[in-house]
Amino acid sequence: MLNRNQKQNRTMSSGKAFKVLVTHPEVPQEGIDILKQNCEVIQVQSVPVDRAELLRKISGVDGVLWGGHQPLNAEALDAAGPQLKSISTMSAGIDYVDVPELKKRKIPLGHTPTVLNTAVADLAVGLLIAAGRRFHEGRKKIDNDQWENYHLNWLLGQDIRDSTVGFYGFGGIGQAIAKRLSGFDIDRVLYTTRRRVHKEIEEEFNAKKVDFDTLLAESDFIVIASPLTKDTQGVFNATAFNKMKETAVLVNIGRGKIVNQDDLYEALKSNRIFSAGLDVVDPEPLSPKDKLLTLDNVVVLPHIGSATKRTRAEMATIAAHNVLRGLVGEPMLSPAY
C-alpha cells in the first residue's frame, strides 16, 4: 500500500502536472526543491516584492507558496484564476490573509505555525532578559560616555527568579517560553486564553488560568503570545497599563496591533511600567524617527522571531508539502482551517 508521499508522487508522475508560484525570491531552496520534483515552479524576483509582478505571475497557476506578508486577498485570487487549488503561507500568523474569501472559494490554506515555536521562544526569553535588565539603556550609557558604575544602585533591573510570568495567549509558543523560563526558577505562570489548557500542561508549568485583570495585576513579566484578532487588537492600552505593576516588564512576540503603541509610549515614558521588549510593532517597518525609539526602557527588534536558518528552511519545507498535498486533494500537513 502506498504512503501519502508515494501516492502524491505517483499522482504527479506524468510530468510537471502543476504550475506553482513562489511569491518571494528568498524562500529557502529546501522548499523550492520539493516543489520542483513534480511541479513547474515560477518565482517572483523583486525585493521588496512588486505587487504588479506578483499579480502578473500568479495568473494561471495551480498552487502558491506565499512567501511574504503581502495581502493575500480577492485581488490576488482573481488574478490567479479559477483553477487555483492550493495555497500555503510560510508563516504562523495569517492576519494578512482574507480567510473568508479563501473559504468562499473553497481553496485550502496551509501555514507553518509549530515549526517556529523554538526560535520565537528563544528570542522571547532574550527580550525578557534584555528589557528586564536594561540592556538597551546600558548600551546607550556606553555610547554617551556615561559609564557610572561608581553608583551602587546603577542600572538595577528586575529579577526573573521567583517571579510571576503572565502569558496573554498560552499555545505552543507560550508554552515553549514557559519551558525555557522554568530554568530561571520562576515562581509561577499565569495565563489568559479563551480555553483552559490541559491539566497536565498546567501541572508541568505550575500554570493557572486567570482573567485579564488578574494577569495584569499580578504578573511581574507579561508575554504577549496571541494571534491578532478583532478581540485582541488594542487590548493592551492605557487602561491595561494602569493595572500593571510599576515594576512590570512587557514582552510582545505576537502582533504589533495587540498593543496600543501610543499608550505604551506614555506608560514607558512616565515609568508607569518598568520596560518593554518588542519583536513586533505597528506599523512594520517602524520609522527610525518613531517616538518609541527615543526611550531608554524599550528594546525593539525588527520582527526576527523566526529568523534562524534552520527554522526558515523548515518553514519552507512544510509550506511546500502543504501546497503539494492541496494540489492532489489530500489534507495538508498544517492546515490553517
N, C-alpha and C positions, 0 to 999 in steps of 0.2 A: 504493500500500500504506500502511495506517495505521501511524503510530508508536504507541508504547505509551500515551502520554498521550492521543492521539486515540481509540485503542481503548478506553481507560479511560473517557473522556468519553462515547463512543457507548454503551458498556455501561450507563451510568447515565442516559442521556438521557431516559428515560421519566419522569423526575421524581426526587423525593428517595427513591431506591430503598433507601437505607440510613440507619439511625439510628446516630449516633456520639456517645459520651460523651467529653467532655474533663474530666479529673478535677481541674483546678485553674483558678481564675478568672483567674490571671495568665499563662496561656500566651499568648505573643505573638500579636497579631492576624494576623500573616502566615500562621501555621499554621491559625488558625480560618477565615480567608477561603478558603483552599484547600479545606478540608473542606466549607464551606457551598455551594460551587459545585454539588455533587452530593448532599449529604447533609443530613439533618436533624440539627442539632447541638444537644445539650443539654450543660449545663456545671454542674459543682459550683461553688457560690458561696461556700462557707465558707473562711475563712483564720484559723488553720490548718484544713486540710481535716478536716471532720467525717466520721468513718468511717460513721456511720449515714446521712448524706446521700449519700455515695458509693455505699453498698450499695443504697440505695433507687433512685437514679437509674440505676444500671448495669443494672437489670432490663430485659430485652428488647432491649438494644442489639445491633447487629451488629459494631460496632468500638469500640475505645477508644484514645484518645490519653492515655497515663498520664503526667500532667504533674508528679508529685511523687515522693516516695520512700516513700509508703505501701506496706505489704506487698501485693504482687500475688500472691495465693495462692488456694488452693481456695475459701476463703470468698467471695472476690470473684468467682471464676469461677462458683461455684454460684449466686450472687445474679444474675449476668448471664443465665444460662440456656444451653441447648444450641445456640442459634442464633448464638452469638458466633463470629465468623470471623477477626478480625484485631485485634492489639494492637501498639502501639509505645510504648516509653518515650521520654522526652525527656532521655536521659542516656546516658553511655558505660557506666558500671558498672551491672550488673543484679543486684547481690548481694541486693537486696530482692525479687527475683522468684523464685518457686518454679518454676524452669525445668523440672524433671522433670514437674511437674503439667501445665504447658502442653503439653509434648511428648506426654504421655499422652493428652491431649485433642485432639492434632493441631491446635493453634491456633498459627499463625505469629506470631513475635515479632520486632519490629524495635527497634533502638536507634539512637543518634546518636553514634558514637564519634569519627570522624576530624575532624568539623567543629569540635570544641572543642580540638584539639591546639594551635593557635596561642595562644589565650587562656591555656590552662593552662601552656604553656611559658613565656610571658612572665611569668606570676605566679611560676613556679618559680625563674626567674632572679632575680626580685626578692627572693624569700625567701632564696635562697642568699646574695645580697649582704647583705641585712638581718641575717641571722644571723651571717654571717662577719665583718661589720664592726660588729656590736654596736649596731645602730640602737635597739633597744628599751631597752637599758641606758643608752645615751646620752640618750634622751629622759627616762628616769627621773631621771638626774642633773640635767637642767634643772628638772624638776618639783620636785625636792627641794633646789634651790639649791646644787648640788654641782658647779658648773662649775669643774673643777680643772685647767685647761689649763696651769697653771704647772708641772705634771709633764711631763717629756719623754716618758715612756712611758705616757701616759694613753690608755685605751681602744684599745689596739692590737689590730687584728684579723688575719684570715687573708687572704693574697693568693690571688686566683684565677689570676693569671699563673703559668705554669709548673707548675700543679697537676695532680694526677691526680684526675679526676672519675669516680666509680663509679656505675653505674646498676643498681639492682635492678629489672629489667624494662626492656627497651630496644625497645619498639614505637614506634608513631607519636609519642606524646608524648615519650618518652625521646629519640628522635632529633631532634625539634623543639627540645628543650632543648639537646642537644649542638650543634646547628647555631648556636644563639644564643651558646653559650659559646665557640665557635671564635673569635668576635670578641674574646674576652678573652685570647687567646694561651695557652690551657691547653696542657699538655704532651701528655696522652693521655687516652683514655677506656677504662675497664674496664667490662664488663657481665656480669651473671649472669642467664641466662634458661634456659628448658628447651631451646630450639633456637638454634643459631647463626644470626645474621642473614646476609644476602647479603654476599659478599666485597666487592662494590662499596661497600656501606654501611660496612663496617669500614675500607676504604681512605679513604673520604671523611672519616671522623671520627677516624682513627688509633685505632680501637677494637679491643679484644681480649676475647674471651670467656674468663672465668675462673670458678673455683669460688667459692662464697660466702665461704670463709675468706680467700682471696686478695683478694677485693673488700674485705672488712673491713680487712684488714691494710695494704693499700697505697693506699687512697683517702684523699685529703685532704678531699674532699666526697663524700657519698653521697646520691644522689637515689632515693627510692622511687617508682617509676612502674609498679607492677604491680597487677593486679587482686587483690581479696581472694578467696582460695580456702582450702580446708582445709589446703593445703600452705603457703600464705604467712601464714596467721593466726598472729600472735605470734612470727614468726621473728626480729624484732629485739627481743631480750630481753637480760638481763644477760650471758649468755654471749657474745652478739654484740658488745655494747658493750665488753666486756673485751678483745675482739680488735681494736678500732679504735684509731687513733692518738689521743693525748690532745688533739691539735690538730684533730681531725676535726669537720666540720660535717655534720649530718644534716638532709636536707630530705625531707618527706613530702607528696606530692601524689597519693598512691594512695588508700589507705583507712586509717582510724584503727586498725582492729583488726590491721593488719600489725605494728604496734608494741605491745609490752607497755608500757603507759604508766607503770605504777608503776616498772618497771625503768628507763625513760627518765628519769623524775624523779630517781631515785637517781644515775644516770650524770651528769646535768647538775649536780645539787646538789654532788656530790663532785668535779666537774671531771674526771671520767673521760673525757668527750668535751668538746669546746670549746663547742658550741652546737647549737641545732636551730631549724629553721624549719618550721612545720606549717600546712598548709591543711586538714588532716583530723585529727580526734581521735576519741577513744572515751570517753564517748558524745558524740553530737551531738544537741542543743546541749550544750556543756560548761558546767557550773555556774560562775558567776563566783567561787565560793569554792574551785574546784579547786586543789589544791596546786601543780599545774604552773604556774599563773598567778602564783605568788609568786616565781618565779625570774627573775633578770635575763637569763639567757643562753638564752632561748627566745622566738621570735616566733610568735605564734599568730593565725591568721586564721580566720574563720567559714565555711570551705568555699566560697570565692568564685572558685575557679579558672576557671570558665567564665562568670563574671558580667560579661560585656560585652553591650551592647545588640545589637550585630551578631551575636555568637555565639549568643545565646539565640534571636534571630529565625531564624537558620539551623537551629538545632536543632529549632524548632517546624515549620519548613518540611519538613525531612527526615522528621520523625515523621509529619506529615500525609500525605506521599506514601507512606510505609511503610504506613499504615493503609489508604489507598485501594487500593493495589496488592494488599494482602492480601485486601481485600473482593472483588475481582474475580478472585482466584486467580492473580495474577501475582507473580513474585519481587519481594521488597521491595528498595528502594534500598539499605538497610543492615540485612540480617537479623542477628539475634543468634545464630541457629544454622541 
